[in-house]
Amino acid sequence: MLFLHKLLLTIWSITISSVIYLYLYPIFHGCGFPTRDGSFDPPASIWGTLSAQIGGKEQSASARAPFRLLALGDPQLEGDTSIPNTTYGYFPTLRRLPLDLRSAQGSGERIAIFRNACLETVLREVPAKLQAWRKQVDLFGNDYYLAHIFRTLHQYTKPTHVAVLGDLLGSQWIDDEEFERRGWRFWHRVFRHGRKMEEGVTKKATQEILGEKQEWDKRIINVVGNHDVGYAGDMTVERVERFERVFGTANWEVTFILPKAFRDNETGHKIEPALRLIVLNSLNLDTPAKDRELQDRTYQTMNEVIGRSRPVEDRTSGTILLTHLPLHKDAGICVDSPSFDFYSEEDGGGLREQNHLSYDAGKGILEGIYGMSGNFEGPAKGVGRNGIILTGHDHEGCDVYHHLPPGENAQLRRWNSTRWHEAKDLRSQPIPGIREITVRSMMGDFGGNAGLLSAWFDYDAGEWQFAYSSCSIGVQHIWWAIHAMVLVTTGFSVLVYITVGFNTPGAAHGVLERGHGNKGSESSNVLPAIVAASGTEDVGKGRLRRRKS
């Protein structure tokens, strides 16, 4: 009994510690949104968040960024198409066996049919059935693993906005029924209590005060990905429409105005710092496209965004672009290298697959939306607008600085990309440049990652500042193992309780008898364990006294 008591105590200690880690992992990993000074101080961010959870004390408003985006990449919900084919049902050979036996000629043929049916069932159909069950359980668990990442980070980091950067689903080729099923899992399991962006916000460019509407932290900004609607060569109106019906508009923008304005010292004009959030379907920027109308719609969105932009000289405006496909980079900068694949002429010859946008498409974003012309004689000396770009698609993630190299002839210069941590010297030069963060996937194989982007206006510098950090829970096996540990530990505890209870004299009557020193007495073995656990000792017949300290 004493041994079992110690064993259970040890097992429960490990189990409870594991559960505490799993459900408080942002604290253990030091996850939090960067503060206004651009650095990341885990004690300030995390313990401030923890105190808010426990004691209701919020982190100081002067340190917290007013815009905090929880960015999640490529959940890729799989479904029925990933389960082994069961078109003919399970164990079709056994169900067909009676008919085959009746049609057999002679006992020898019947024996052969029966033997072959048994082999087919045992060697192929039973493993297929087990694999289908395993995959169904895996899909169920994966939904709640992803949900755990979203729910836990949302609770402890307190984002003001949430975005999923494309590839919400695992395939663009699924039928409408399967699409609806995965959409239901997305909203009712993974992002439960989240809300689709309302059409009133996304159907036209809107403007509102940052932080005025609290429902933004419940809204899920969904970026369209290639596994949702396809690449340019297989994107259709029907696929885009069903995506927008279930997950939200593919192209839209919103501008957030800071409630605190200031006056320009030179002109005396009132200035309202503005932060633009642009959601762009970049999947059909390149050609050949299957549907030119859809492609024109995307370019029309870009032109409208450019037309509504403040002058490039205005540093009080910041722009955050959310899109799926990363911009062009040379091989070796990120895990994914530039790659394009096209359908055959018989299949339309459209763009079938790509790792990055083409150089020209990326250049159009940098020089169009961000106005980075590189022309030293132009507005703002060609430096362009302030901002940051967040993308998905490359599951490994990447963090780069796009820039035009120094030079006198702007026409001959080409955009280059340098890893962010290697571009410190470049960022200090007066050349056009912008940071692009490809957020690592939240799938279990990539550690259940999430991105944390902070944006705030620096009134001293007169421009927006951006800072980014990431947080990872670990591979999905950790989530599975800890929940399995809880079930096993609970089951083992119940089994021990039942076994010990039924083997203890008097247990059936609810009475534990005092032992009289009889060697064969069960109660004499049980009582010392209880005595030791309660800190008392036997000092006489039938009397217990607390041990002196």
JOMO-V87685 format. One record per pair of residues at least 24 apart in sequence whose C-alpha atoms are under 8 Angstrom apart, sorted by the first residue. I is the first residue (numbers start at 1). GAP is how many residues later the second one is. Records with the same first field share a line. If there is no record, write none. Layout:
BEGIN
I->GAP / GAP
END
This chain:
BEGIN
1->499 / 524 / 525 / 528
2->527
4->492
8->485
11->478
12->477
15->467 / 470 / 471 / 474
18->464
19->463 / 464
22->451 / 457 / 460
23->129
24->128
25->448
26->126 / 127 / 130 / 445 / 447
29->442 / 443
31->126 / 438 / 439 / 440
32->125 / 420 / 437
33->35 / 124 / 419 / 420 / 421 / 435 / 436
34->31 / 418 / 419 / 420 / 433 / 434 / 435
35->28 / 29 / 30 / 419
36->26 / 27 / 28 / 29 / 418 / 419 / 420
37->26
38->427 / 428 / 429
39->428
40->429
46->111
49->107 / 108 / 109
50->106
53->103
65->389 / 390 / 391
66->94 / 144 / 145 / 388 / 389 / 390
67->92 / 93 / 94 / 143 / 387 / 388 / 389
68->90 / 91 / 92 / 93 / 384 / 385 / 386 / 387
69->90 / 91 / 92 / 93 / 94 / 382 / 383 / 384 / 385
70->84 / 89 / 90 / 91 / 92 / 93 / 380 / 381 / 382 / 383
71->91 / 92 / 93 / 94 / 368 / 379 / 380 / 381 / 382
72->90 / 91 / 92 / 93 / 367 / 368 / 369 / 370 / 377 / 378 / 379
73->91 / 92 / 93 / 94 / 319 / 320 / 322 / 366 / 367 / 368 / 369 / 376 / 377
74->90 / 91 / 92 / 93 / 94 / 318 / 319 / 321 / 367 / 368 / 369
75->71 / 92 / 93 / 94 / 366 / 367 / 368
76->91 / 92 / 93 / 94 / 95 / 151 / 367
77->66 / 91 / 92 / 93 / 105 / 109
78->61 / 91 / 92 / 93 / 104
79->60 / 91 / 99 / 103
80->98
81->93
82->53
83->48 / 49 / 52 / 53
84->44 / 47 / 48
90->35 / 39
91->30 / 34 / 35
93->24 / 27 / 28
94->24 / 27
141->339
142->302 / 334
143->42 / 43 / 46 / 47
144->45 / 46
145->299 / 331 / 334
146->44 / 296 / 297 / 302
147->42 / 43 / 44 / 45
148->42
149->299 / 324
150->40 / 41
151->40
159->58
160->51 / 54 / 56 / 57
161->55 / 56 / 57 / 58 / 59 / 60
162->54 / 55 / 56 / 57 / 58 / 59
163->57 / 58 / 59 / 60
164->56 / 57 / 58 / 59
165->57 / 58 / 59 / 60 / 157 / 158 / 159 / 225 / 226 / 227
166->56 / 57 / 58 / 59 / 60 / 61 / 62 / 157 / 158 / 226 / 227
167->57 / 58 / 59 / 60 / 61 / 226
168->54 / 56 / 57 / 59 / 60
169->58 / 59
170->57 / 58
171->56 / 57
172->54 / 55 / 56 / 57 / 58 / 67
176->66
180->66
183->63 / 64
193->25
194->24 / 25 / 26
195->24 / 25
196->24 / 25 / 50 / 51 / 52
197->24 / 50 / 51 / 52
198->50
199->49 / 50
201->53
202->47 / 49 / 50 / 51 / 52
203->46 / 49
204->48 / 49
205->47 / 48 / 49 / 50
206->47 / 48 / 49
207->47 / 48 / 49 / 50
208->46 / 47 / 48 / 49
209->47 / 48 / 49 / 50
210->46 / 47 / 48 / 49
221->27
222->25 / 26 / 28
223->27 / 56 / 57 / 58 / 99 / 100 / 101
224->26 / 57 / 99 / 100
225->56 / 58 / 99 / 100 / 168
226->57 / 98
230->53
231->52 / 53 / 120 / 121 / 122 / 123
232->51 / 52 / 53 / 54 / 55 / 56 / 57 / 58 / 59 / 63 / 118 / 119 / 120
233->54 / 55 / 56 / 57 / 58 / 109 / 110 / 115 / 116 / 117 / 118 / 119
234->55 / 56 / 116 / 117 / 118
235->49 / 54 / 55 / 56
236->54 / 55 / 58
237->54 / 57
250->29 / 30 / 31
251->27 / 28 / 29 / 30 / 47 / 50
252->26 / 27 / 28 / 49
253->24 / 25 / 26 / 52
254->24
271->45
272->44
273->43 / 44 / 184
274->42 / 43 / 44
275->42 / 43 / 44 / 45
276->41 / 42 / 43 / 44
277->42 / 43 / 44 / 45
278->41 / 42 / 43 / 44
279->42 / 43 / 44
280->41 / 42 / 43
281->42 / 43
282->41 / 42 / 43 / 75
283->41 / 42
285->72 / 76
286->65 / 71 / 72 / 75
287->63 / 64
288->61 / 62 / 63
289->61 / 62
290->58 / 60
302->66 / 67
305->64
306->62 / 63
312->58 / 59 / 67 / 68 / 72 / 73
313->66 / 67 / 71 / 72
314->71
315->70 / 71 / 147 / 148 / 149
316->141 / 146 / 147 / 148
317->68 / 69 / 146 / 147
318->67 / 68 / 69 / 145 / 146
319->51 / 66 / 67 / 68 / 69
320->67 / 68 / 69 / 70
321->66 / 67 / 68 / 69
322->67 / 68 / 69
323->66 / 67 / 68 / 69
324->67 / 68 / 69
325->30 / 31 / 32 / 66 / 67 / 68
326->29 / 30 / 31 / 65 / 66 / 67 / 68 / 112
327->29 / 30 / 31 / 32 / 34 / 35
328->28 / 29 / 30 / 31 / 34
329->27 / 87 / 88
330->86 / 87
333->84 / 85 / 86
334->63 / 64
335->59 / 61 / 62 / 63
336->58
355->38 / 39
363->52
372->60 / 61
373->59
374->30 / 36 / 57 / 58
375->35
382->49 / 50
383->47 / 48 / 49 / 50
384->48
386->48 / 77 / 78
387->47 / 48 / 77 / 79
388->46 / 47 / 48 / 49 / 78
389->45 / 46 / 47 / 48
390->46 / 47 / 48 / 49
391->45 / 46 / 47 / 48
392->46 / 47 / 48 / 49
393->45
394->44 / 45 / 46 / 47
395->44 / 45 / 46 / 51
396->43 / 44 / 45 / 50
397->40 / 41 / 42 / 43 / 44
398->39 / 40 / 41 / 42
399->36 / 37 / 38 / 39
400->35 / 36 / 37
401->32 / 33 / 34 / 35
402->31 / 32 / 33 / 34
403->28 / 29 / 30 / 31
404->27 / 28 / 29
405->26
406->25
444->30 / 31 / 32 / 33
445->30 / 31
446->28 / 29
447->25 / 26 / 27 / 28 / 29
448->24 / 25 / 26 / 27 / 28
449->24 / 25
514->28
END
